């Protein structure tokens, strides 16, 4: 059956509807782009104060330090011109290389020990523990006091006449106080591991808390043991927290100079102690700046390699 021929009015209304629909579509696109641009502008406006603070507090001092490292020292003032002699001295002297290696080794051991001790505690709070908020508050109680007081506390505990030696003497386990507990790398590792424990527990706990419990239940229903569930599900899914904790510990402990100065002695001296001496003791700011920048570069390279290796291992495990 043939359809009746539409008149001009029907054709005009149909044509108008099509064009109106196209116009609305184009309008939505233009208006959406304008809204997106406006939202983007508002986002940059909100971020602007943070960028200004970061630029003034981080970028500007780094730039100033880089400029200072290219100067030469003439007495108590800077010499004229620009030079790379400070970097040649930093990379060429065996004593500086030894301090770099010792600092990296101590920080790596501190990171390994702290993460290994923090993971079980974070696991306990995330899974079997009740009243998690109370446990989290309890974990942070030691950090309500000054960092310096905690270092001095460990100095008293590990000292020649400290708590450990006194207890061992009273128990007749030793004849004279042990001198190996203080003023060596061991004391630095113990003090730093305690000082940064909370910074390792919290990111690991956050990763463990995000794990979907139904995955563990499904693995249990399929016959996996608790140990197998841990290595197949819990540990891989918590690796972002472990990596974050390792970076949070390794980077600042490499530049710590208070703890090595108080409990490290000559054997526990780190590169940060030498940098502090160059700035505040000797007054050789160009050398101190060069040492700082080289130390930052080494730490950045090691941290980058660690993150890349951890990601590659996680992909391979999948």
C-alpha positions as CSV (number, residue, x, y, z in Angstrom):
1,X,0.0,0.0,0.0
2,X,1.4,3.3,-1.0
3,X,2.0,5.9,1.7
4,X,0.2,9.2,1.3
5,X,2.4,11.9,0.0
6,X,3.4,14.3,2.8
7,X,2.7,17.9,2.3
8,X,5.1,20.8,2.6
9,X,4.2,21.4,6.2
10,X,5.1,17.9,7.3
11,X,8.3,17.9,5.3
12,X,9.3,21.3,6.9
13,X,8.6,20.0,10.4
14,X,10.6,16.9,9.8
15,X,13.5,18.8,8.3
16,X,13.3,21.3,11.3
17,X,13.4,18.5,13.8
18,X,16.5,17.0,12.2
19,X,18.3,20.3,12.1
20,X,17.2,21.0,15.7
21,X,18.7,17.7,16.8
22,X,21.9,18.4,15.1
23,X,22.0,21.9,16.5
24,X,21.5,20.6,20.0
25,X,24.2,18.0,19.6
26,X,26.7,20.6,18.4
27,X,25.6,22.9,21.2
28,X,26.1,20.2,23.8
29,X,29.6,19.6,22.4
30,X,30.5,23.2,22.4
31,X,29.0,23.8,25.8
32,X,30.6,20.6,27.2
33,X,34.0,21.8,25.9
34,X,33.4,25.2,27.5
35,X,32.4,23.5,30.8
36,X,35.5,21.2,30.6
37,X,37.7,24.2,29.9
38,X,36.2,26.1,32.8
39,X,36.6,23.0,35.1
40,X,40.2,22.7,34.0
41,X,40.8,26.3,34.7
42,X,39.2,26.0,38.2
43,X,41.4,22.9,38.7
44,X,44.6,24.9,37.9
45,X,43.3,27.7,40.1
46,X,42.9,25.3,43.0
47,X,46.3,23.8,42.4
48,X,48.1,27.2,41.9
49,X,48.9,27.8,45.6
50,X,50.4,24.4,46.0
51,X,52.5,24.9,42.8
52,X,53.7,28.2,44.1
53,X,54.7,26.8,47.5
54,X,56.5,23.8,45.8
55,X,58.3,26.2,43.5
56,X,59.5,28.5,46.3
57,X,60.2,25.7,48.9
58,X,61.7,23.0,46.6
59,X,62.6,24.1,43.1
60,X,64.2,27.5,44.1
61,X,66.5,26.0,46.8
62,X,67.5,23.2,44.4
63,X,68.3,25.7,41.7
64,X,70.3,27.9,44.2
65,X,72.2,24.8,45.3
66,X,73.0,23.8,41.8
67,X,74.3,27.3,41.1
68,X,76.4,27.2,44.3
69,X,77.9,23.9,43.4
70,X,79.4,25.4,40.3
71,X,81.3,28.1,42.2
72,X,84.8,27.8,43.7
73,X,85.8,28.6,47.3
74,X,88.3,31.4,47.9
75,X,88.8,31.7,51.7
76,X,85.4,32.5,53.2
77,X,83.9,33.8,49.9
78,X,83.1,32.4,46.5
79,X,85.7,32.6,43.8
80,X,85.1,34.2,40.4
81,X,83.8,32.2,37.4
82,X,82.3,28.8,37.1
83,X,83.9,25.4,37.6
84,X,83.1,21.7,37.8
85,X,86.0,21.1,40.2
86,X,83.7,20.3,43.1
87,X,82.0,17.5,41.2
88,X,85.5,16.2,40.3
89,X,86.5,16.1,43.9
90,X,83.2,14.4,45.0
91,X,83.5,11.7,42.4
92,X,87.3,11.3,42.5
93,X,88.0,10.9,46.2
94,X,87.9,7.4,47.6
95,X,86.7,8.7,51.0
96,X,83.6,10.3,49.5
97,X,82.8,7.2,47.6
98,X,83.1,5.1,50.8
99,X,80.7,7.4,52.6
100,X,78.2,7.2,49.7
101,X,78.4,3.4,49.7
102,X,78.1,3.2,53.5
103,X,75.1,5.6,53.5
104,X,73.3,3.6,50.8
105,X,74.1,0.3,52.6
106,X,72.8,1.5,55.9
107,X,69.6,3.0,54.4
108,X,69.0,-0.2,52.4
109,X,69.3,-2.3,55.6
110,X,67.1,0.1,57.5
111,X,64.5,-0.2,54.7
112,X,64.6,-4.0,54.6
113,X,64.4,-4.3,58.4
114,X,61.7,-1.8,58.9
115,X,59.4,-3.2,56.1
116,X,60.0,-6.7,57.3
117,X,58.9,-5.7,60.9
118,X,56.1,-3.4,59.7
119,X,54.4,-5.9,57.4
120,X,53.2,-8.4,60.1
121,X,51.9,-5.5,62.3
122,X,50.1,-4.0,59.3
123,X,48.7,-7.4,58.4
124,X,47.5,-7.9,62.0
125,X,45.7,-4.6,62.1
126,X,44.1,-5.1,58.6
127,X,42.8,-8.6,59.1
128,X,42.4,-10.3,62.5
129,X,42.5,-7.3,64.8
130,X,39.4,-5.7,66.2
131,X,39.1,-2.0,67.1
132,X,41.5,-1.0,64.3
133,X,41.3,2.7,65.0
134,X,42.6,2.0,68.6
135,X,45.5,-0.1,67.2
136,X,46.4,2.6,64.7
137,X,46.4,5.2,67.4
138,X,48.5,3.0,69.6
139,X,51.1,2.5,66.8
140,X,51.5,6.3,66.5
141,X,51.9,7.0,70.2
142,X,55.7,6.8,70.2
143,X,55.7,9.4,67.4
144,X,53.9,12.0,69.6
145,X,57.3,12.8,71.1
146,X,60.2,14.6,69.5
147,X,62.4,12.7,67.1
148,X,65.4,13.9,69.0
149,X,64.1,12.5,72.2
150,X,63.6,9.1,70.7
151,X,67.2,9.1,69.4
152,X,68.4,10.0,72.9
153,X,66.3,7.2,74.3
154,X,67.9,4.7,72.1
155,X,71.3,6.1,73.1
156,X,70.5,5.4,76.7
157,X,69.1,1.9,75.9
158,X,72.2,0.9,73.9
159,X,74.8,2.8,75.9
160,X,77.7,1.3,77.8
161,X,75.8,1.7,81.1
162,X,72.4,1.5,79.4
163,X,69.3,-0.6,80.0
164,X,70.5,-3.6,77.9
165,X,74.0,-3.8,79.4
166,X,72.6,-3.3,83.0
167,X,70.1,-6.1,82.5
168,X,72.6,-8.5,81.0
169,X,75.0,-7.8,83.9
170,X,72.3,-8.4,86.5
171,X,71.4,-11.7,84.9
172,X,75.1,-12.6,84.9
173,X,75.1,-13.3,81.2
174,X,78.1,-11.0,80.6
175,X,81.1,-10.1,82.8
176,X,81.5,-6.5,81.5
177,X,79.3,-4.1,79.5
178,X,79.1,-4.7,75.7
179,X,80.7,-1.9,73.6
180,X,79.3,-3.1,70.3
181,X,75.8,-1.8,70.9
182,X,76.5,1.8,70.4
183,X,78.6,4.1,68.1
184,X,78.5,1.8,65.1
185,X,76.2,1.1,62.1
186,X,74.2,-1.4,64.2
187,X,73.0,1.4,66.5
188,X,72.1,3.6,63.5
189,X,70.1,0.8,61.9
190,X,68.1,0.1,65.1
191,X,67.4,3.8,65.8
192,X,66.3,4.6,62.3
193,X,64.2,1.5,62.0
194,X,62.3,2.5,65.1
195,X,62.0,6.1,64.1
196,X,60.5,5.3,60.7
197,X,58.4,2.3,61.6
198,X,55.0,4.1,61.5
199,X,55.8,5.4,58.0
200,X,56.1,1.8,56.9
201,X,53.1,0.4,58.7
202,X,50.5,2.9,57.5
203,X,51.0,2.5,53.7
204,X,51.2,-1.3,54.0
205,X,48.0,-1.3,56.1
206,X,46.2,0.9,53.5
207,X,47.1,-1.6,50.7
208,X,46.0,-4.6,52.8
209,X,42.8,-2.9,53.8
210,X,41.8,-2.4,50.1
211,X,42.1,-6.1,49.3
212,X,38.8,-7.6,48.4
213,X,38.1,-10.3,51.0
214,X,36.0,-12.3,48.5
215,X,39.2,-13.1,46.6
216,X,40.5,-14.8,49.7
217,X,37.3,-16.6,50.3
218,X,37.2,-17.9,46.7
219,X,40.8,-19.1,47.0
220,X,39.9,-20.9,50.3
221,X,36.9,-22.5,48.6
222,X,39.2,-23.8,45.9
223,X,41.4,-25.5,48.4
224,X,44.3,-23.0,48.8
225,X,46.0,-23.1,52.2
226,X,46.5,-19.9,54.2
227,X,50.1,-19.7,53.2
228,X,49.3,-20.2,49.5
229,X,46.6,-17.5,49.7
230,X,49.1,-15.1,51.2
231,X,51.7,-15.6,48.5
232,X,49.2,-15.7,45.6
233,X,46.8,-13.0,46.6
234,X,47.6,-11.0,49.7
235,X,51.3,-10.3,49.1
236,X,51.0,-9.3,45.3
237,X,48.0,-7.0,46.0
238,X,49.8,-5.3,48.9
239,X,53.0,-4.7,46.9
240,X,52.1,-1.0,46.1
241,X,52.0,-0.3,49.8
242,X,55.3,-2.2,50.3
243,X,57.0,-0.2,47.5
244,X,55.6,3.0,48.9
245,X,56.8,2.2,52.4
246,X,60.3,1.3,51.1
247,X,60.6,4.6,49.1
248,X,59.3,6.6,52.1
249,X,62.0,5.1,54.3
250,X,65.0,4.8,51.9
251,X,65.0,8.3,50.6
252,X,64.9,10.3,53.9
253,X,67.2,7.9,55.9
254,X,69.9,8.3,53.3
255,X,70.0,12.0,54.2
256,X,69.7,11.7,58.0
257,X,72.5,13.2,59.9
258,X,71.1,13.5,63.4
259,X,71.0,9.8,64.2
260,X,74.5,9.0,62.9
261,X,75.9,12.0,64.8
262,X,74.4,10.8,68.1
263,X,74.6,7.0,68.0
264,X,76.8,6.2,65.0
265,X,80.2,7.3,66.0
266,X,83.0,7.3,63.5
267,X,82.0,3.9,62.0
268,X,78.4,5.0,61.5
269,X,79.1,8.4,59.9
270,X,77.0,8.9,56.7
271,X,77.2,11.3,53.8
272,X,74.8,13.7,55.4
273,X,77.2,14.3,58.3
274,X,79.9,15.3,55.8
275,X,77.5,17.7,54.1
276,X,76.5,19.2,57.4
277,X,80.2,19.8,58.2
278,X,80.9,21.4,54.9
279,X,78.0,23.9,55.3
280,X,78.2,24.6,59.1
281,X,81.7,23.6,60.1
282,X,84.2,24.2,57.3
283,X,82.1,26.7,55.4
284,X,82.8,25.2,52.0
285,X,79.4,25.7,50.5
286,X,80.2,24.7,46.9
287,X,81.6,21.3,48.0
288,X,78.6,20.8,50.3
289,X,76.2,21.6,47.5
290,X,77.9,19.3,45.1
291,X,77.8,16.5,47.7
292,X,74.1,17.1,48.2
293,X,73.2,17.0,44.5
294,X,75.3,13.9,43.8
295,X,73.7,12.2,46.8
296,X,70.2,13.2,45.6
297,X,71.0,11.9,42.1
298,X,72.3,8.5,43.4
299,X,69.2,8.1,45.6
300,X,66.8,9.0,42.7
301,X,68.5,6.5,40.4
302,X,68.4,3.7,43.0
303,X,64.7,4.5,43.9
304,X,63.8,4.5,40.2
305,X,65.5,1.2,39.6
306,X,63.8,-0.3,42.6
307,X,60.3,0.8,41.5
308,X,61.0,-0.5,38.0
309,X,62.3,-3.8,39.2
310,X,59.3,-4.2,41.6
311,X,56.8,-3.5,38.8
312,X,58.6,-6.0,36.5
313,X,58.5,-8.6,39.2
314,X,54.8,-8.0,39.8
315,X,54.0,-8.4,36.1
316,X,56.1,-11.5,35.9
317,X,54.2,-13.0,38.9
318,X,50.9,-12.3,37.2
